[in-house]
Amino acid sequence: MDNSVIKDIVTVKMPFGKYAGRLICDLPESYLVWFHSKGFPPGKLGMLLSTMYEIRLNGLEYLLTPLRKKNG
């Protein structure tokens, strides 16, 4: 996996919807599960959301902690 994907997860904000303006890494699990069942949007945003879904599904959120601290 490209390191820029993980960096983007902790810096890119959700551009639309109920959680617009919230960092991808801060989206609620239920929202990610909903996207998983309905289909992730196309492009980079969908890839970021699906990656965050997999991180949550596998309990790997702790891997984001150093990047979150580094990026404020």
Number of C-alpha atoms within 10 A of each C-alpha: 5 6 7 8 16 17 14 17 23 22 17 16 18 20 13 9 7 9 15 12 12 16 16 24 25 13 17 13 14 10 14 22 18 11 16 16 9 9 12 17 14 8 8 11 18 15 15 22 23 19 18 24 23 16 16 17 13 9 10 12 13 11 11 15 12 10 16 15 9 8 10 8
